[in-house]
């Protein structure tokens, strides 16, 4: 690739990479919001995971419309539309908190998820096109590393500005008067308003920048050569794409189940208080996840992406078993290890899935994004298991363990393109 072309792609790459950070903030605040709303709105474990259901059901619902939108209007307009939806959904948290209405929170989450689908469907393939094909996997992992940075900063900000550190046992709660109970619950619910107002305004500002900057529309090579449009049917004919969709479904389900119950596991099985658990979530999830992304990008210069994916998913299987068995500080090390080794899974599965898709790249991208519906299903199953086993959080980790097993198979076998 010529120097002029690399320079022309640099600023678009930087701006698009900023989107990975923004949707990372939104997604990684969920790990704070789920236990917080469980407390503020007095929900069961399974009910609290409906937050995940709203977000990832939106991903599923919007995936095909997003792909059609991109085919018709291009990457830039898809990104702008996604940013506007993202901002609108975040603003809805203000009346939701005032009303203490879980249903309104879920509507806000659904709108955010719908917007994030447009962002991810556009940004993931766009990043792979901003340079040589051989460097596509490294570029998407580099961009996703800033998603990892958000995984560290999002929980930290949520811990500082949302978590109060006040939590009552059932016996302590009964000693409070009705007025004290209402005051406490109202205060807890209201804690989300300022952080989400700031997030909404920040996202809106980025949308304005994208409106004013002229981005190159990068076309797929086969479309350029033959003038053909891709299709979902054509994409699904590729075996490795079908396995990528399945692997992403199980991986996202495993990741979201992990983050949704991290704080509660750190409190109940790790012996931490709420605030400290929030900071540990920021470090053991966010910082190690980010470190895993950056180091994984480096290791892929020497190790084939599918091999590194296989190694990391096998380690996650072992660590999941450890989380189910151990107590105290040791469980925190196992949780941190899971954060590090699952870090490369999403971008690597995505990149391997859209490899050699040609003019079917955009519909293939939509299908992989659609598979994020796993994040709506697996946490609910995990919450149900935990509730059925009398709030036994550790037994619920059988759910992410199954997810890592499927990713391991994809890394070993499923990634291979079907031979002509």
C-alpha positions as CSV (number, residue, x, y, z in Angstrom):
1,X,0.0,0.0,0.0
2,X,1.3,3.5,-0.9
3,X,2.3,6.0,1.7
4,X,-0.3,8.5,0.5
5,X,-3.1,5.9,1.0
6,X,-1.8,5.0,4.5
7,X,-1.9,8.7,5.4
8,X,-5.4,9.1,4.0
9,X,-6.6,6.2,6.2
10,X,-4.9,7.3,9.4
11,X,-7.4,9.9,10.6
12,X,-10.5,7.8,9.7
13,X,-8.9,4.9,11.5
14,X,-8.3,7.1,14.7
15,X,-11.9,8.4,14.6
16,X,-13.5,5.0,14.0
17,X,-11.3,3.5,16.8
18,X,-12.9,6.1,19.1
19,X,-16.2,4.4,18.6
20,X,-14.8,1.2,20.0
21,X,-14.1,3.1,23.2
22,X,-17.5,4.7,23.4
23,X,-19.5,1.5,23.0
24,X,-17.0,-0.2,25.4
25,X,-18.0,2.4,28.0
26,X,-21.7,1.7,27.5
27,X,-21.3,-2.1,27.6
28,X,-19.0,-2.2,30.6
29,X,-21.2,0.0,32.7
30,X,-23.7,-2.8,32.6
31,X,-21.5,-4.8,35.0
32,X,-22.0,-2.0,37.5
33,X,-25.7,-1.3,36.6
34,X,-26.9,-4.8,37.0
35,X,-26.1,-5.3,40.7
36,X,-26.9,-1.6,41.3
37,X,-30.4,-1.9,39.8
38,X,-30.9,-5.2,41.5
39,X,-30.4,-3.4,44.8
40,X,-32.2,-0.1,43.9
41,X,-35.2,-1.7,42.3
42,X,-35.2,-4.8,44.5
43,X,-34.9,-7.4,41.7
44,X,-34.0,-11.1,41.7
45,X,-30.8,-12.4,40.1
46,X,-32.7,-13.4,37.0
47,X,-34.7,-10.2,36.7
48,X,-31.6,-8.1,37.0
49,X,-30.2,-9.9,33.9
50,X,-33.1,-8.5,31.8
51,X,-30.7,-5.6,31.3
52,X,-28.6,-7.8,29.2
53,X,-31.7,-9.2,27.5
54,X,-32.8,-5.7,26.5
55,X,-29.3,-4.7,25.1
56,X,-28.6,-7.9,23.2
57,X,-32.1,-8.4,22.0
58,X,-31.6,-5.0,20.3
59,X,-28.4,-6.3,18.8
60,X,-30.3,-9.2,17.3
61,X,-33.2,-7.1,16.1
62,X,-31.1,-4.4,14.5
63,X,-28.4,-6.6,12.9
64,X,-30.2,-7.2,9.5
65,X,-31.6,-3.7,9.3
66,X,-28.1,-2.3,10.0
67,X,-26.6,-4.4,7.3
68,X,-29.3,-3.3,4.8
69,X,-28.7,0.3,5.9
70,X,-25.0,0.0,5.3
71,X,-25.4,-1.5,1.9
72,X,-27.6,1.4,0.9
73,X,-26.0,4.4,2.6
74,X,-22.5,3.4,3.5
75,X,-20.4,3.2,6.7
76,X,-20.4,6.9,7.7
77,X,-24.2,7.3,7.8
78,X,-24.6,4.1,9.6
79,X,-22.2,5.3,12.3
80,X,-23.9,8.7,12.6
81,X,-27.3,7.0,12.9
82,X,-26.0,4.6,15.6
83,X,-24.5,7.5,17.6
84,X,-27.8,9.4,17.6
85,X,-29.7,6.3,18.9
86,X,-27.0,5.7,21.5
87,X,-27.4,9.3,22.8
88,X,-31.2,9.1,22.9
89,X,-31.2,5.8,24.8
90,X,-28.8,7.2,27.4
91,X,-31.0,10.3,27.9
92,X,-33.9,8.0,28.8
93,X,-32.2,6.9,32.0
94,X,-33.1,10.3,33.6
95,X,-36.9,9.8,33.6
96,X,-36.3,6.1,34.3
97,X,-34.4,7.0,37.5
98,X,-37.0,9.6,38.6
99,X,-39.8,7.0,38.2
100,X,-37.8,4.1,39.5
101,X,-39.3,2.2,36.6
102,X,-37.4,-0.9,35.5
103,X,-39.4,-1.0,32.3
104,X,-38.2,2.5,31.2
105,X,-34.6,1.5,32.0
106,X,-35.1,-1.5,29.7
107,X,-36.5,0.6,26.9
108,X,-33.4,2.9,27.3
109,X,-31.1,-0.1,27.2
110,X,-32.9,-1.4,24.1
111,X,-32.4,1.9,22.2
112,X,-28.8,2.0,23.2
113,X,-28.3,-1.6,22.0
114,X,-30.0,-0.7,18.7
115,X,-27.6,2.2,18.2
116,X,-24.6,0.1,19.2
117,X,-25.5,-2.5,16.6
118,X,-25.2,0.1,13.8
119,X,-21.9,1.2,15.2
120,X,-20.4,-2.3,15.5
121,X,-21.8,-3.5,12.2
122,X,-20.2,-0.5,10.5
123,X,-17.0,0.0,12.5
124,X,-15.7,-3.6,12.7
125,X,-15.6,-4.3,8.9
126,X,-14.6,-0.7,8.2
127,X,-11.5,-1.1,10.3
128,X,-10.5,-4.3,8.5
129,X,-10.7,-2.4,5.2
130,X,-8.5,0.6,6.2
131,X,-5.2,-1.0,5.1
132,X,-3.7,-4.2,3.7
133,X,-5.8,-7.4,4.0
134,X,-2.9,-9.1,5.7
135,X,-3.0,-6.7,8.6
136,X,-6.8,-6.8,9.0
137,X,-6.8,-9.0,12.2
138,X,-4.1,-6.9,13.8
139,X,-6.0,-3.7,13.0
140,X,-9.3,-4.9,14.4
141,X,-7.5,-6.2,17.6
142,X,-5.8,-2.8,17.9
143,X,-9.1,-1.0,17.6
144,X,-10.8,-3.4,20.0
145,X,-7.9,-2.7,22.5
146,X,-9.6,0.7,23.0
147,X,-12.8,-1.2,23.8
148,X,-10.6,-2.9,26.4
149,X,-9.5,0.6,27.7
150,X,-13.2,1.4,28.2
151,X,-13.5,-1.9,30.0
152,X,-11.1,-0.5,32.6
153,X,-12.5,3.1,32.8
154,X,-16.2,2.3,32.6
155,X,-16.4,0.2,35.7
156,X,-14.1,2.6,37.6
157,X,-16.4,5.6,36.7
158,X,-19.5,3.6,37.5
159,X,-18.0,2.6,40.9
160,X,-17.1,6.2,41.7
161,X,-20.3,7.9,40.5
162,X,-23.0,5.2,40.8
163,X,-22.2,2.7,43.6
164,X,-22.9,4.1,47.1
165,X,-21.3,1.3,49.1
166,X,-24.4,1.1,51.1
167,X,-26.2,-2.3,51.2
168,X,-28.5,-3.7,53.8
169,X,-28.9,-7.3,54.8
170,X,-32.5,-8.6,55.0
171,X,-32.4,-8.2,58.8
172,X,-31.1,-4.6,58.7
173,X,-33.6,-3.7,56.0
174,X,-36.5,-4.7,58.2
175,X,-35.4,-2.3,61.0
176,X,-35.7,0.7,58.6
177,X,-38.9,2.7,58.6
178,X,-40.9,3.0,55.4
179,X,-39.7,6.5,54.8
180,X,-36.1,5.5,55.2
181,X,-36.5,2.6,52.8
182,X,-38.1,4.9,50.1
183,X,-35.4,7.5,50.6
184,X,-32.6,4.9,50.2
185,X,-34.1,3.4,47.1
186,X,-34.8,6.8,45.5
187,X,-31.2,7.9,46.2
188,X,-29.8,4.6,44.7
189,X,-31.9,4.9,41.5
190,X,-31.0,8.6,41.0
191,X,-27.3,7.9,41.1
192,X,-27.3,6.9,37.4
193,X,-28.7,10.2,36.1
194,X,-25.6,12.4,35.9
195,X,-23.2,9.7,34.5
196,X,-25.7,8.9,31.7
197,X,-26.4,12.5,30.9
198,X,-22.6,13.1,30.4
199,X,-22.4,10.0,28.3
200,X,-25.3,11.1,26.1
201,X,-23.9,14.5,25.5
202,X,-20.4,13.1,24.7
203,X,-21.8,10.7,22.2
204,X,-23.8,13.5,20.5
205,X,-20.6,15.5,20.2
206,X,-18.9,12.6,18.4
207,X,-21.8,12.3,16.1
208,X,-21.4,16.0,15.1
209,X,-17.7,15.4,14.4
210,X,-18.6,12.5,12.1
211,X,-21.2,14.6,10.3
212,X,-18.5,17.2,9.4
213,X,-15.6,15.0,8.5
214,X,-15.4,13.4,5.0
215,X,-14.7,9.7,5.3
216,X,-13.6,7.4,2.5
217,X,-16.2,4.7,1.6
218,X,-14.1,1.6,1.3
219,X,-15.6,-0.9,-1.1
220,X,-15.2,-4.7,-1.0
221,X,-12.8,-5.9,-3.6
222,X,-15.1,-8.4,-5.3
223,X,-17.9,-5.7,-5.5
224,X,-15.4,-3.4,-7.2
225,X,-14.4,-6.0,-9.7
226,X,-17.8,-7.5,-10.5
227,X,-20.3,-4.9,-9.4
228,X,-22.2,-7.4,-7.4
229,X,-24.0,-7.0,-4.1
230,X,-23.5,-9.5,-1.3
231,X,-26.4,-11.4,0.4
232,X,-27.1,-13.1,3.7
233,X,-27.8,-16.3,1.8
234,X,-24.5,-16.1,0.0
235,X,-22.7,-15.5,3.3
236,X,-24.3,-18.5,5.0
237,X,-23.0,-20.8,2.3
238,X,-19.5,-20.4,3.8
239,X,-19.0,-23.0,6.5
240,X,-16.4,-20.9,8.5
241,X,-18.9,-18.0,8.7
242,X,-21.6,-20.3,10.1
243,X,-19.1,-21.5,12.8
244,X,-18.1,-17.9,13.5
245,X,-21.7,-17.0,14.1
246,X,-22.1,-19.9,16.5
247,X,-18.8,-19.3,18.3
248,X,-19.7,-15.6,18.7
249,X,-23.1,-16.5,20.1
250,X,-21.5,-18.7,22.8
251,X,-18.6,-16.3,23.5
252,X,-20.7,-13.2,24.0
253,X,-23.1,-15.2,26.2
254,X,-20.1,-16.4,28.3
255,X,-18.6,-12.9,28.6
256,X,-21.8,-11.1,29.5
257,X,-22.7,-13.8,32.1
258,X,-19.2,-13.3,33.5
259,X,-19.4,-9.5,33.8
260,X,-23.0,-9.5,35.0
261,X,-22.2,-11.5,38.2
262,X,-18.6,-10.4,38.7
263,X,-19.3,-7.9,41.5
264,X,-21.7,-10.3,43.4
265,X,-19.1,-13.1,43.2
266,X,-16.4,-10.8,44.4
267,X,-18.6,-9.7,47.4
268,X,-20.0,-13.1,48.3
269,X,-17.2,-15.5,47.5
270,X,-14.2,-13.1,47.4
271,X,-15.0,-11.4,50.7
272,X,-15.1,-7.8,49.4
273,X,-17.5,-4.9,50.1
274,X,-19.5,-3.3,47.3
275,X,-17.1,-0.3,46.5
276,X,-14.0,-2.5,46.7
277,X,-15.7,-5.1,44.5
278,X,-16.4,-2.3,42.0
279,X,-12.7,-1.2,41.9
280,X,-11.7,-4.9,41.5
281,X,-14.1,-5.2,38.6
282,X,-12.3,-2.2,37.0
283,X,-8.9,-3.7,37.5
284,X,-9.4,-7.5,37.2
285,X,-11.9,-7.2,34.4
286,X,-11.1,-3.9,32.7
287,X,-7.3,-3.5,33.1
288,X,-6.5,-7.2,32.5
289,X,-9.0,-7.3,29.6
290,X,-7.3,-4.3,28.0
291,X,-3.8,-5.8,28.6
292,X,-5.0,-9.0,27.0
293,X,-6.2,-7.1,23.9
294,X,-2.9,-5.2,23.5
295,X,-0.7,-8.2,24.2
296,X,-2.9,-10.4,22.0
297,X,-2.4,-7.9,19.1
298,X,1.4,-8.3,19.6
299,X,1.4,-12.1,19.9
300,X,-0.5,-12.4,16.6
301,X,2.6,-11.2,14.8
302,X,4.1,-14.5,15.8
303,X,1.2,-16.9,16.5
304,X,-1.6,-17.5,14.0
305,X,-4.9,-16.0,15.3
306,X,-6.8,-19.3,15.4
307,X,-4.0,-20.9,17.4
308,X,-3.9,-18.1,19.9
309,X,-7.7,-18.2,20.2
310,X,-7.5,-22.0,20.9
311,X,-4.8,-21.6,23.6
312,X,-6.7,-18.8,25.3
313,X,-10.1,-20.6,25.3
314,X,-8.5,-23.7,26.7
315,X,-7.1,-21.7,29.6
316,X,-10.5,-20.1,30.2
317,X,-12.1,-23.6,30.5
318,X,-9.6,-24.4,33.3
319,X,-10.1,-21.0,35.1
320,X,-13.9,-21.4,34.9
321,X,-13.6,-24.7,36.8
322,X,-11.4,-22.9,39.4
323,X,-14.1,-20.2,39.9
324,X,-16.6,-22.9,40.6
325,X,-14.4,-24.6,43.2
326,X,-12.4,-22.0,45.2
327,X,-13.2,-19.3,47.7
328,X,-11.5,-16.1,49.0
329,X,-8.7,-14.2,47.3
330,X,-7.9,-17.1,45.0
331,X,-11.2,-16.7,43.2
332,X,-10.3,-13.1,42.4
333,X,-7.1,-14.4,40.6
334,X,-9.2,-16.8,38.6
335,X,-11.7,-14.1,37.6
336,X,-8.8,-11.8,36.6
337,X,-7.3,-14.6,34.5
338,X,-10.6,-15.1,32.7
339,X,-10.7,-11.4,31.9
340,X,-7.2,-11.5,30.3
341,X,-7.7,-14.7,28.3
342,X,-11.1,-14.0,26.9
343,X,-10.0,-10.5,25.7
344,X,-9.1,-11.5,22.1
345,X,-12.1,-13.7,21.5
346,X,-14.6,-11.3,20.0
347,X,-12.4,-9.5,17.4
348,X,-10.6,-12.7,16.5
349,X,-13.8,-14.6,15.9
350,X,-15.1,-11.7,13.9
351,X,-12.0,-11.3,11.8
352,X,-11.7,-15.0,11.0
353,X,-15.4,-15.2,10.3
354,X,-15.4,-12.5,7.6
355,X,-12.1,-13.6,6.0
356,X,-12.5,-14.4,2.3
357,X,-16.1,-13.2,2.3
358,X,-15.6,-10.7,-0.6
359,X,-18.8,-9.0,-1.6
360,X,-20.6,-10.9,1.2
361,X,-18.6,-9.1,3.9
362,X,-21.3,-6.7,5.0
363,X,-24.1,-9.3,5.4
364,X,-21.6,-11.6,7.1
365,X,-20.7,-8.8,9.5
366,X,-24.5,-8.4,10.2
367,X,-24.8,-12.1,10.9
368,X,-21.9,-12.1,13.4
369,X,-23.3,-9.0,15.1
370,X,-26.7,-10.7,15.2
371,X,-25.1,-13.6,17.1
372,X,-24.5,-11.3,20.0
373,X,-28.1,-12.3,21.0
374,X,-26.2,-14.8,23.2
375,X,-25.7,-12.0,25.6
376,X,-29.5,-11.8,26.0
377,X,-29.9,-15.5,26.7
378,X,-27.0,-16.9,28.7
379,X,-27.1,-14.4,31.7
380,X,-30.8,-15.1,32.2
381,X,-30.0,-18.9,32.3
382,X,-27.2,-18.2,34.7
383,X,-29.4,-16.0,36.9
384,X,-32.1,-18.7,36.9
385,X,-29.6,-21.4,37.9
386,X,-28.2,-19.2,40.7
387,X,-31.8,-18.5,42.0
388,X,-32.7,-22.2,41.8
389,X,-29.6,-23.1,43.8
390,X,-30.4,-20.7,46.7
391,X,-28.1,-17.8,45.4
392,X,-25.2,-20.1,44.7
393,X,-23.2,-17.9,42.4
394,X,-20.4,-20.3,41.7
395,X,-22.5,-23.1,40.2
396,X,-23.8,-20.6,37.6
397,X,-20.3,-20.5,36.1
398,X,-21.2,-23.7,34.2
399,X,-22.8,-21.4,31.7
400,X,-19.7,-19.4,30.6
401,X,-17.7,-22.7,30.8
402,X,-19.8,-24.2,28.0
403,X,-19.3,-21.0,25.9
404,X,-15.5,-21.3,26.1
405,X,-15.7,-24.9,25.0
406,X,-17.5,-23.9,21.8
407,X,-14.9,-21.1,21.1
408,X,-12.2,-23.7,21.5
409,X,-13.7,-25.9,18.8
410,X,-14.0,-22.9,16.5
411,X,-10.3,-22.1,17.0
412,X,-9.3,-25.7,16.4
413,X,-11.6,-26.6,13.5
414,X,-14.5,-24.3,12.7
415,X,-12.4,-21.3,11.5
416,X,-11.2,-23.2,8.4
417,X,-12.7,-21.9,5.1
418,X,-14.5,-24.6,3.2
419,X,-12.3,-25.9,0.3
420,X,-13.7,-25.3,-3.2
